Amino acid sequence: MSSNIGRDPHARPPKMVLICPTCGHESPLGGDWRIDNRHDSTDDLAESVYVCPECTSDVTRRPAESLVE
């Protein structure tokens, strides 16, 4: 049985975990993934690709506009 004593009810949930579909490697979004910034034909940043550090498979792609904070 788990206890909620000492837990902040306003605390954020754990960060998103990515799982490589090829080898099963798991790590948080800000974990050990290699991020390749890929450019389009005009040399503008088109997307960032999260690459598995174990098997080098592309795990997810994020459009460049979602990278702007």
C-alpha positions, 0 to 999 in steps of 0.5 A: 500500500502506498502513502501520499504523505509528504506529496505535494498535491500541486506537483507536476506529473513525471515528464513524458517518456519516449520508447524506441519502437525498434529496440525498446530503449526508454528515456524521458524526453530530455534524457539521453536521446540524440537530437538531429536538427534537420533542414529543408531545401531552403536551409531553414530548420524544418524539424528536430528528430529524436534518435535512439542512442542504442540503435540509432532509429528515429523515435519521433519528429518535432516540427521546428515551430514547436521548438520555439519557446 
